């Protein structure tokens, strides 16, 4: 199968401001774009990460995203 399509990880968030601050300031993603449906989307390599506002949030008992870094202490 030749799969050459955009992949988007959708993460429900309770507090969009707090979530954006985390992904931009702690993880270092560049601010993306707000979408008409309320999502805020980041481009990360060949993938999109979409923060989706959800007042009640969700409880994930699994890893939703992982980032490969050379040195976890320095985030590189």
Buried (B, 14 or more C-beta within 10 A) or exposed (E): EEEEEEEEEEBBBEEBEEBBEBBBEEBEBEEBEEEEEEBBBBEBEEEBBBBBBBEEEEEEEEEEEEEEEEEEEEEE
